[in-house]
Amino acid sequence: MHGHIKLRTWRTFRARQVLAPRGFIWAATARVALLPVTGFDRYSSGTGQMRWRLLGLIPVMSASGAEVTRSAAGRLAGEATCWLPTGFSAASWAPGPEADTAVATRLIGDTDEAVQVRVAPDGRLVEALLRRWGNPDGQPFDRYPFGIAFDAERTFGGVTLPSVIRAGWWWGTPRQDDGEFFRAEITQALFR
């Protein structure tokens, strides 16, 4: 995938991700003042971690622990619901609050994570909403509105997935535009 990520200002990035029902690793390179910042976000073996370095050497961000793990678990729930059709059976599905919505709930670690998806009349995935653990804008850690908008889809190996996305905090609130921090296009997907 490639796109833009907001790190104070919008920066271009390129990334690869491995996504499975019980974990993910997202490794990317972004540029700050033309210098590469490389690193990863991950959730595996029940823990979350982020590690980012300038020029591959100078630490610019490193985080782990209970708060990061809870946030990464929410990210896994959202991404597995939207991009991992082989993992759909790992969730309990229920009707959502509106006719065009459904809620997928899955146990990740020791917490139930719920993701509400909205589907267009033609069956296309339009949006995913969840209450994700985090501390957006320096708020105390808690569950806050988080969302993903799906602006296009593409077929990879016979499987149609959302391929152009926008994501961020405060989804569905007046602060949504300020909370958006991720815009990407998925250019290749392989299923194993």
C-alpha positions as CSV (number, residue, x, y, z in Angstrom):
1,M,0.0,0.0,0.0
2,H,1.0,3.6,-0.3
3,G,-0.6,6.9,0.7
4,H,-0.3,9.7,3.2
5,I,-0.1,9.6,7.0
6,K,-0.4,12.6,9.3
7,L,2.7,13.1,11.5
8,R,2.0,16.7,12.4
9,T,1.7,17.3,8.7
10,W,0.8,14.9,5.9
11,R,3.7,12.7,4.8
12,T,3.8,10.1,2.0
13,F,4.5,6.5,2.9
14,R,4.8,3.0,1.4
15,A,4.0,0.0,3.5
16,R,3.5,-3.8,3.6
17,Q,1.3,-5.6,6.0
18,V,0.8,-9.1,7.1
19,L,-2.7,-9.6,8.5
20,A,-4.0,-12.8,10.2
21,P,-7.0,-13.5,12.4
22,R,-4.8,-13.2,15.5
23,G,-2.3,-10.5,14.6
24,F,-0.7,-8.1,12.1
25,I,2.5,-6.4,11.4
26,W,2.5,-3.2,9.4
27,A,6.0,-2.1,8.2
28,A,6.3,1.3,6.5
29,T,8.7,4.0,5.3
30,A,7.6,7.7,5.5
31,R,9.7,10.8,4.9
32,V,10.4,13.6,7.3
33,A,12.5,16.5,5.8
34,L,13.4,14.1,2.9
35,L,14.9,11.6,5.4
36,P,13.4,8.1,5.7
37,V,11.6,7.1,8.9
38,T,11.1,3.4,9.0
39,G,9.4,1.1,11.4
40,F,6.4,-1.0,12.3
41,D,3.2,-1.3,14.3
42,R,2.3,-4.9,15.3
43,Y,0.0,-7.0,17.4
44,S,1.2,-10.6,17.9
45,S,1.3,-13.1,20.7
46,G,-1.2,-11.0,22.6
47,T,0.9,-7.8,22.7
48,G,1.2,-4.6,20.7
49,Q,4.3,-2.6,19.8
50,M,5.4,0.4,17.7
51,R,9.0,1.2,16.8
52,W,10.0,3.9,14.4
53,R,13.6,5.2,13.6
54,L,15.0,8.0,11.5
55,L,17.5,6.7,8.9
56,G,16.9,3.3,10.5
57,L,19.1,4.4,13.5
58,I,17.8,7.2,15.5
59,P,14.7,6.3,17.6
60,V,11.8,8.7,17.0
61,M,9.0,6.6,18.6
62,S,8.9,3.4,20.5
63,A,6.0,2.2,22.5
64,S,4.6,-1.0,24.0
65,G,2.7,-2.1,27.1
66,A,-0.9,-2.5,28.1
67,E,-2.3,0.7,26.4
68,V,-0.5,0.0,23.1
69,T,-1.7,-3.6,23.2
70,R,-5.3,-2.5,23.7
71,S,-5.2,0.0,20.9
72,A,-3.5,-2.6,18.5
73,A,-6.2,-5.1,19.4
74,G,-8.9,-2.6,18.2
75,R,-6.9,-2.0,15.1
76,L,-6.8,-5.7,14.4
77,A,-10.5,-6.0,15.0
78,G,-11.2,-3.3,12.4
79,E,-8.8,-4.5,9.8
80,A,-9.6,-8.2,10.1
81,T,-13.3,-7.4,9.7
82,C,-12.7,-5.4,6.6
83,W,-9.8,-7.1,4.8
84,L,-9.7,-10.6,6.0
85,P,-12.6,-12.5,4.6
86,T,-11.0,-15.8,5.6
87,G,-11.4,-14.6,9.2
88,F,-15.1,-13.7,9.1
89,S,-16.1,-16.8,10.9
90,A,-13.9,-15.8,13.9
91,A,-16.4,-13.1,14.7
92,S,-20.0,-13.2,16.0
93,W,-22.2,-11.2,13.7
94,A,-25.4,-9.3,14.6
95,P,-27.7,-6.8,12.9
96,G,-26.5,-3.2,13.5
97,P,-28.6,-0.3,14.6
98,E,-29.6,0.6,11.1
99,A,-30.8,-1.5,8.2
100,D,-27.5,-1.2,6.2
101,T,-25.3,-2.1,9.2
102,A,-24.0,-5.2,10.9
103,V,-21.7,-5.6,14.0
104,A,-18.8,-8.1,14.1
105,T,-17.6,-8.9,17.6
106,R,-14.5,-10.9,18.2
107,L,-12.4,-11.8,21.2
108,I,-8.9,-10.4,20.9
109,G,-6.7,-11.1,23.9
110,D,-9.2,-10.9,26.8
111,T,-11.4,-8.2,25.4
112,D,-14.4,-8.3,23.0
113,E,-13.8,-5.8,20.2
114,A,-16.9,-4.8,18.2
115,V,-16.8,-3.2,14.7
116,Q,-19.9,-1.9,13.0
117,V,-19.8,-2.0,9.2
118,R,-22.0,-0.1,6.8
119,V,-22.8,-1.7,3.4
120,A,-24.1,0.1,0.3
121,P,-27.2,-1.3,-1.5
122,D,-24.8,-3.0,-4.1
123,G,-23.0,-4.8,-1.3
124,R,-19.9,-2.6,-1.3
125,L,-18.4,-1.9,2.1
126,V,-18.8,1.8,2.9
127,E,-17.6,2.4,6.4
128,A,-16.4,0.7,9.6
129,L,-16.9,2.2,13.0
130,L,-15.6,1.2,16.4
131,R,-14.8,2.5,19.9
132,R,-11.0,2.0,19.8
133,W,-8.7,2.3,22.8
134,G,-6.2,5.1,22.5
135,N,-5.3,8.7,23.5
136,P,-6.0,10.9,20.5
137,D,-4.9,14.5,20.8
138,G,-3.3,13.6,24.2
139,Q,-6.5,12.7,25.8
140,P,-6.4,10.2,28.7
141,F,-6.5,6.6,27.5
142,D,-10.0,5.4,26.9
143,R,-12.3,4.2,24.1
144,Y,-12.9,6.9,21.5
145,P,-14.8,7.0,18.1
146,F,-12.7,5.6,15.3
147,G,-13.7,5.1,11.7
148,I,-12.6,3.9,8.3
149,A,-14.2,5.1,5.1
150,F,-13.9,3.0,2.0
151,D,-13.8,5.1,-1.2
152,A,-13.1,2.3,-3.7
153,E,-12.6,-1.4,-4.0
154,R,-10.5,-3.7,-6.1
155,T,-10.4,-7.4,-6.8
156,F,-7.2,-9.3,-5.9
157,G,-6.9,-13.0,-6.7
158,G,-10.7,-13.3,-7.1
159,V,-11.4,-11.5,-3.8
160,T,-12.9,-8.0,-3.8
161,L,-11.7,-5.8,-1.0
162,P,-11.8,-2.1,-0.1
163,S,-8.7,-0.6,-1.7
164,V,-8.9,3.2,-1.1
165,I,-9.3,4.2,2.5
166,R,-9.3,7.0,5.0
167,A,-9.2,6.5,8.7
168,G,-9.0,8.4,11.9
169,W,-10.3,9.3,15.4
170,W,-13.5,11.2,16.3
171,W,-15.3,9.5,13.4
172,G,-18.9,10.6,13.2
173,T,-18.3,13.7,15.4
174,P,-17.7,17.4,14.5
175,R,-14.0,16.6,15.0
176,Q,-13.8,13.9,12.3
177,D,-11.8,16.0,9.8
178,D,-9.2,16.9,12.4
179,G,-8.9,13.3,13.6
180,E,-8.3,11.8,10.1
181,F,-4.7,10.8,10.0
182,F,-4.4,8.0,7.4
183,R,-5.2,7.8,3.6
184,A,-4.0,4.9,1.6
185,E,-4.5,2.8,-1.5
186,I,-4.0,-1.0,-1.4
187,T,-2.2,-1.9,-4.6
188,Q,-1.6,-5.7,-4.0
189,A,-3.1,-8.4,-1.8
190,L,-2.1,-12.0,-1.5
191,F,-4.1,-14.7,0.4
192,R,-2.6,-17.8,1.9
